[in-house]
Amino acid sequence: MQKIVDELLHSVIPALFVVFWLIYIPIEQLKWKNAFPWLIYPIIYMIYALIHGNITKWYPYPFVDVNELGYKKALLNAGGILLIIFLLSIALIGTGKLMKKFDTKKIA
């Protein structure tokens, strides 16, 4: 059952999010500054995971497993993940801006 849940969480839900984003989000209205608030949840989750892991000695992801990596490497990895999320956010916003720029309604 855990394998099914992991697959849904890490494969199916991200794919469904992209479909949802393309259909329902007015991407042409997104602004560059929107990328920063999108980091709030991942930052809070990362802090929670590190605190919870410190108490229980169990970490949800190997890239933040302080028991194996130490705090320096785990925090560096967490920062890298946050950077990737930020860059993906910028890419989504940029895609929206390109779609607005090349809107077929304006061409016709």
PLY file of the C-alpha trace (Angstrom):
ply
format ascii 1.0
element vertex 108
property float x
property float y
property float z
element edge 107
property int vertex1
property int vertex2
end_header
0.00 0.00 0.00
2.88 2.42 0.77
4.23 1.97 -2.78
0.82 2.95 -4.22
0.60 6.01 -1.97
4.15 7.08 -2.87
3.42 6.67 -6.57
0.23 8.72 -6.31
1.93 11.43 -4.27
5.06 11.78 -6.39
3.82 10.98 -9.91
0.06 11.22 -10.35
-0.61 14.34 -8.26
2.14 16.44 -9.94
0.80 15.45 -13.37
-2.74 16.33 -12.32
-1.50 19.67 -10.98
-0.05 20.57 -14.38
-3.39 19.72 -16.03
-5.26 21.77 -13.41
-2.82 24.66 -13.86
-3.26 24.69 -17.64
-7.06 24.53 -17.48
-8.03 26.67 -14.48
-5.26 29.11 -13.57
-5.28 32.47 -15.41
-1.56 32.13 -16.06
-1.36 35.33 -18.04
-2.14 37.20 -14.83
0.74 35.72 -12.82
3.44 38.14 -11.76
7.12 37.50 -11.03
6.55 38.37 -7.37
4.14 35.41 -7.07
7.12 33.03 -6.96
8.13 34.15 -3.46
4.89 33.34 -1.58
4.88 29.94 -3.27
7.99 29.11 -1.22
6.22 29.55 2.12
4.74 26.04 2.28
7.95 24.22 1.26
9.96 26.25 3.78
7.49 25.51 6.59
7.37 21.83 5.63
11.17 21.60 5.58
11.39 23.20 9.03
8.73 20.81 10.32
10.51 17.79 8.78
13.81 18.77 10.41
12.25 19.41 13.83
10.16 16.23 13.67
13.18 14.25 12.51
15.28 15.63 15.36
12.66 14.42 17.85
11.87 11.03 16.26
15.21 10.38 14.50
13.21 9.65 11.30
13.27 11.93 8.25
10.75 11.69 5.39
13.35 12.07 2.64
16.94 10.81 2.41
18.22 14.20 1.21
17.40 15.73 4.63
18.31 12.74 6.80
20.47 14.46 9.41
21.34 11.07 10.94
23.14 10.08 7.72
24.23 13.44 6.32
24.67 15.82 9.23
23.02 19.21 9.48
25.32 21.02 7.06
24.65 18.65 4.13
20.94 18.23 4.97
20.40 22.01 5.06
22.38 22.42 1.84
20.18 19.79 0.19
17.02 21.45 1.52
18.22 24.79 0.15
18.83 23.14 -3.22
15.29 21.77 -3.28
13.90 25.21 -2.43
15.99 26.71 -5.24
14.59 24.14 -7.68
11.03 24.96 -6.55
11.74 28.66 -7.01
13.19 28.11 -10.51
10.18 25.98 -11.48
7.92 28.76 -10.23
9.79 31.28 -12.38
9.48 28.90 -15.34
5.70 28.61 -14.83
5.31 32.38 -14.63
7.54 32.85 -17.68
5.46 30.30 -19.59
2.32 32.25 -18.74
3.91 35.48 -19.94
5.03 33.84 -23.19
1.56 32.41 -23.74
0.11 35.88 -23.24
2.66 37.41 -25.61
1.93 34.89 -28.35
-1.82 34.71 -27.76
-3.44 33.60 -31.01
-6.33 36.00 -30.47
-3.94 38.93 -30.89
-2.51 37.48 -34.11
-5.87 37.06 -35.89
0 1
1 2
2 3
3 4
4 5
5 6
6 7
7 8
8 9
9 10
10 11
11 12
12 13
13 14
14 15
15 16
16 17
17 18
18 19
19 20
20 21
21 22
22 23
23 24
24 25
25 26
26 27
27 28
28 29
29 30
30 31
31 32
32 33
33 34
34 35
35 36
36 37
37 38
38 39
39 40
40 41
41 42
42 43
43 44
44 45
45 46
46 47
47 48
48 49
49 50
50 51
51 52
52 53
53 54
54 55
55 56
56 57
57 58
58 59
59 60
60 61
61 62
62 63
63 64
64 65
65 66
66 67
67 68
68 69
69 70
70 71
71 72
72 73
73 74
74 75
75 76
76 77
77 78
78 79
79 80
80 81
81 82
82 83
83 84
84 85
85 86
86 87
87 88
88 89
89 90
90 91
91 92
92 93
93 94
94 95
95 96
96 97
97 98
98 99
99 100
100 101
101 102
102 103
103 104
104 105
105 106
106 107
